[in-house]
């Protein structure tokens, strides 16, 4: 707080926030890490010690390379630094190798690559309207947004405890969004094209990018009512956009096309033989479906009629269900694009195939940008974030991490609610009684799952119960936030009408 006090008196408050969260990340280095730690160590070894022709065939470890080529090259670049730290981590046959030097290298590699995320947050803050800015530093929308992004609880525990490289990937996405807000369309499209070849989960939001760039970049003029002026279509812009995407894809996939390995690459990227639900039961529609199925099974009812309705060969079902409203006239501005991007992410999360629980961050982080603009969006953000973050608790199941995750979750949630309530204090309350009751219910749920259930006789027979309860309960809140966001996209006044007012 002393640092923030100095920053608020003329210092650089953004740098103070960055320094604070970086120190926190360093303190989390000794904590538990998941199998994803070994996944990335193995990828370091594969890309460093094997020729490119074997990258997507190597299967010594069960953790085979299943990210797009740009991420493989990212691991390749890291491996050339890693060899100066501990050469043994780059041996493909050194399975589950975790020397202290390896742990430090991989932990610090996540922290250092977060620099891109920090820069992206800084750029996003430039896109925020400061009309609601209060006199105090802590009441300014840019300050609130910076804290919500830089100190995001979900990103902290997934990257810096559980272990992944989401920070710089979300940095690419947020920087791409910022460039579109700044009307630097080609740069924004380029960054997103690059992002897709780092991690293909971002395909979830590709429809929003495609429609927005076609509507706002390829069409160069609107009618007075805000609708498309069809004869303003620019073939030069359309071709340049397509050429840029093609060149990025060629750079990424070209070497594997030359090796006649594209089918093998795609089989790794899209393993459709996996089940409908991920092992950790992402809190979505299928979690509710599976929970009901499990209850029917436990109480002895014949569930064949119910289980047979679960799709087994349709990974694209999520695209058919809950398709976001990408109406061109209503969502022609950058904020409309951002709303549709979040809806794409949430719709895919709610109905997608083999969704990971960590994918909720794909909606939570960009939703932070909307939360400081309107009270209704702030309410949706708080419900989505609180339930989404709570659903990540099962990822950290070791006892030493229990107080860490509870404390960080409480601090982030209390700050989010109090800061947004202060920002919109002149408007109606952010929660109604039903929403308040639901959010308060997360407390008893976690007390039961973390402190009561382990000491009950149910632990052996119903070991799945805490995960089932957490996923099902959080799925209700996320589904509610998705519905409210969808409703706001349909009912909010069109961008052109808002500008006139």
N, C-alpha and C positions, 0 to 999 in steps of 0.2 A: 504493500500500500504506500510505503514511503517513496518507492520508485515511481508509482503512478502519480503521487502528489507532485513530485518534481516535474514529471512529464506534463501534467496539467498546467503547470505554471510557466509553460513556454518550451519545455523539453519535448522530445519526440515520444509521445505516448505509444505510438504504434511499435516503435522499437522496444519499448519497455514490455509490451505485451508479448512480443516475439521472444525476447530474452527470458521472460518468466516461464513461458511454455517450453522453451528449449531446455531450461534447467530441470523442469519437471520430467521431460522425456529422458534426460540423463539419469535421473533418480530411479526411473522405471527399468533401467538396463538389467538389474539382477533378477527381475521377476520371472515368473513362469512364461514359457513360450510353447506354442503348439507344434504340431507336425509340419505346419507351414514353414517353420524354421529349417527343417531338414529338406523340405521341397525346394526352397531357394538355394540351399547349399548344394543340393544335387544338380540344380540347373547351372550353378556356377561351374561345377566340375564338368558337366556335359559340354557346355559351350567352350570351355577352355581347352579340354584335352581331346576332344573329338572333332573331326572335320564336319563341316556344315551338312554334308550328305547323310550324317548319322544322327543329327540332333533330334529329329522327330521319329527315329526308329529305336533309339537307345532305351532299353527296358531293364537294366540291371536292378534298379530300384523300382518300387511300385509307384513312386512319385515321378512319373514321366513328364516331359515337357509338353504342356498343353495350353500355352499362351501364344499369341501371334508373334511373328518374326521380330518385330521391333523390340519386344520385351526380351526375346532371346539375345538380341544384339546388346541390349542394356546389361544383361547378365554377363555377356562376353566382355564388355568394357569393365564392369566391376571386377571380373576375375583377374584382370591384368593389374589391378591394385591389390587384390587379395593375395596374389602370389608372393608379395613382399611382406605379408603379415604371417601367413601360415600356409605353406605349399601343400600340406596334407589335406586341407579342406577341398582341394581341387582334384582329388583322386576319386574317380567314379565308383571305385569299389570300397571306399571308406564310408560305408553306410552308417547313418546316425552319428557322424563325427561332430563333436561339439566341444572342442578345446576352448579354453578361456579366451584365446586370441580370436578364434572363429566367432564366438559370441559377441565380443566387442566389435569386431569388424562389421558383422551383419547388423547389429543394433545401430552403430554409428552411420552405416550406409543409408539406413532409413531416415535418420535425423538430418543428415546432410542433404539428401535429395528432397527433403521437405522445403528446401529453399524456394523451389518453384511454386509450391503451394502458398508460401508466405507472399511471394511477389503477386500471385494471382489474387489473393485476398486484398492486397493493397490496391490493385487495379479495379477490383469490384467495388471497393469503397468509393472510388471516384465516380461511379455510376449511380450512387445513391442520392436521392433528393434530400437536401438538408433543410427543407422548410420547417420541419418539426423540431429542429435542433433547439435544445434547452440551453440555459445559461451555463449549467454545469457540464463538465467534460463527459461524465458518466451518463448523461441524458441525451447525448448526441447520437443520432442513428448510425453514423459511421463507427463510433466507438463500440456501440452495442453489437453491430454486425461483425466487427473485428473479433470481439470476444466469442461470439457464437460460432465463428468459423475456426479461428486459431485454437480455441480451447474446447472444441467439440468433443464431448465425452466419448462418443462412439468411435471417432477416428483415433483418439488417443489409445483406447484399449485394444482396438483391432490391430493397429500398426505397431504400437510400442510396448504392448504386453503379449497379446496373441501372436503377433508378427506377420505383417504383410507390407507391401509397398503402395498403399492406396494414396498416400499424401501427394506424391508428385503427379499421379494419374488424375486425381481430383483437381490438382493445380492446373493441368492442361485443360480440363473441362471448364473450370471457372474462368480461366484466362480466355478461352474461346467465347464464353458467354459475355465477358467484359468487352471483348472486341466487337461483338455484334451490337452491344449497347452503344458503343462508340462509332457505329456505322462503318467499321473496318471489316466488311463482310468477307472478303477473300482471305484475310488473315484468320478470322474466326473459323471459316470453313476449313482452312489448311490445318489449323490446330486440332480440330475435331477429327479430320481424316487421319492425322498422325495418331491421335488417341485411340482410334478404332484398331489400329495395327499394333498398339501396345496391349490392349485388353478388350476383347470382343464383347464383354458384358455391356459396353456402352452402345451397342446396337439397339438396346432398349429405347434410347432417346433419339435415334437416327431419324425417325419419321418427323419429329418436330423440327429438326435442322433442315430436312429436305423441303418441307412445305414452307418454312419461313424464308429460306434463301430464294426459293422460286418466287415467292410472293413479294418479298421486299427488296430483292437484289435484281432478279431477272426482269421483273416488271418495274418500270422506272417511273410510272405516274399513276395517280388515282383520280377517280371522278370526285366531284365536290362532296358526294355523300360518303366517300371513303371506300367505295367498291373499286374493283380492278378496272383499269382502262386497258382493255385487251390489246389494242394496237400499240401499246407502249412496250411490248415484249422485246427484250434485247437478245438477239441471237449471239452477239459477241460475248456478252456476259455469261450466257448459258454455256456456251462452248468453252470459255475460259475456266468456268467453274468445273465443268466435267473433265477438262484436260488436267486440271490441278489434282482432282481426286484420282484420276487414272494414273498420273505420274507417281503419286504417293503409294498407291496400291502396287504399281509395277516395281518400285524400289523395294517394297516389303516382300512381295510374293515372287518377283521375277527370278531370283536365284533358284527357288524351289520349282518354279515352272520349267526352268532350263534343265533341272535334274529329274523332271517328270515325277515330282513328289507331291504335287498339290493335293491329290486325293488322300494321301497319308497325313498331310498337315491338317486338312479339314476334318479327318476322322478323329484327330486329337482335340481339335478345337470344339467340335460339336459331338460329344459322346452321347448320342440319343438313347443308348441302351441303358443308361442310368434310370433309376426310378423317378416317379412323379415328385416325391417329396425328398428333400435332402435329409441326412441323418439328424440334423439339429432342428428339423421342423420349422422352417421359416414361418413367421406369424402371418399367414395369408389365408385365402379362401380354402386352399387345400388342407391347411392345418385344422380349420374348423371341420371340414369334411372328414378328415382322418380321425379327429378326436371323437366325433359322433360315431364313426365306424368302430373305433376301439371300445367305446362305452357299450355299444350294442353287443360286441363280442364278449366283453367281460361279464355282462349280466346274463349271457347265455342265449341271446336272441340269434336266430339264423340271419347272418349278414350277407349272404350270397347275393341277394337281390341288390344290396346297397353297394358292396364292393365291386360288383360287376359293372357298375355305372362309372367307375373311375377310369378315365382314358389312359391307354397304355401305349398308343402309337401316334400321338399327336402333339409333338413339342410346340407347334405353332398355335395351339389353342389359346394361349394368352394374347395373341394378336387379334383373335376374333372376339374375345370377351373384353368388355370395358375399353373399347377404342376411344381415345380422347377426342374431344371435339376440336378439330383443327380448322374451324371455319375461318375463311380468309378475311372477311370484313370485320369480324369481332376481335380478332387477335392479330392485327397487322403490326402492332408495335412490339418493341423488345420485351416489355413486361408480359404481353400476351404470349409471346414465344416462350418466355421462361415458365409461364403457367402451364403451357402445353407440354413443355419438356418434363416438368415434374409429374404431370398426369401420365405421360408415356412411361416414366420410370415406375410410378406407383401401380399403374395398370399391369405392367409386366411383372412387377413384384407380386401383385395380388393373384394373378392367374397364370403365371409363367410355369415352365417345366423345370423341375429340379432346381428351384430357386434357393440360393444361399441366404441365410439370415442377415449376413453382412451387406447384402445388396440394398437394404433399406437406406443406407447412407447415400445412395444415388439419388434419393428424393429429399432426404433431410438436409443435406448441405446446400443445394440450390434453393430450397424452400426458405433458408435463412435470409436470402436476399429479399424475398417477398415480405417476410415477417416484419421488417422495419418500415414498410410502406403503408399498410392498411391494418386496422384493428382486426378485421375478419380474417385476414391472412395470418396475423399473429396468433390468433386463437387456434387456427388449423395447425400451424407450425408447432405450437406447444403440445397439442394432443399427439401429433405425429411423432415429434421428437421424444417426448417422455415415454410413450409406449414402445417406440422403435428402439430406443436405448435400453429400456428394461428387458426387451426380448433378447438382447445380447448377453445378458448375465450368464446363461448356461455355458457360454464360451470359456469363461474363467471359473473353473470348478474346483480349483485348489484352495486349501484353507488360508495360506498366507495372503492371497489376493482378495479375499473376501472383504476385509476392511477397506482396501484400496478402491475397489470398484464401487462399494456403497458410498464412501466419502466423496469420490469424484462425481458420481452420479447425483448425489444430493446437492453438492456445490453448484454443478452446472445447471441443474433443474431449478434450484432456488434463484440463481442469478437470472436465468432466462425468463422465468415468470415475473420476478420483481422488476427487471429492467423494462420489459415490454409493457407491463402494467403502468409503469411510470411514464413511458413514452406515449401511451394512449389513455392517460388518466382522465382526459376531458371527454372521452367517449364512453359508451356502455361497457359493463364488465366483460372481460374476455371469455369467461366461462359462465354457462348457466348451471343450475343446480344439478342436472343430470350429468353433465360433463365433469363437474367438481367431484361428485360422488364416485364416478368411474375412476378418475385419476387417483383419488384417495385410496381406492381399493387395491392399487398396485402395492401399497405398503404391506397390508396383511398378507397378500399373496407371496411376496418375497420373504417375509418373516416365516411363513409356513414352509416354503421351499428350502430356505437356507438354514433355518434354526430348529424347526419342529420336526419335519419329515425324516431327517437322518436318524432321529431317536425313536421312531415308531416301528412297529412290527411290519408295516407295509413296505419297508425299504427293500427287502429281498424279493417279495412277490410282485410288487408294483414299482419297480425301479424307474420306470418311464414316467411316473405320475408328475413329478415336478416340471419336467420338460413339456409334457402335455398341457398342464395347467398354464404355464407361462406362455406358451405359444398360442393357445386358444384364447386366453384372456387378452393378450396383446393384439391378436388378430382382430378382435372386435374394435379396439381403438384405432388401429391402422385402417380398417375398412371404413370406419366412420369418418376419419380424416380424408380418405380418398373420395368418399361420397360428397362431403362438404366442399372439397376443392373442385370436384366435377360440377357441382351445383353452382359454385361461384363463377366458373368458366362459362356456364350457360346463361346466367342471370345478370352478371355485371354488365354495365353499359359498354357499348363498343368503344374502341380507342378513339375513333374520330369524334364521337359525341362527347367523350370526356375532354378532349382537347378544346372543343368549342366552348364547353362550360368553363 
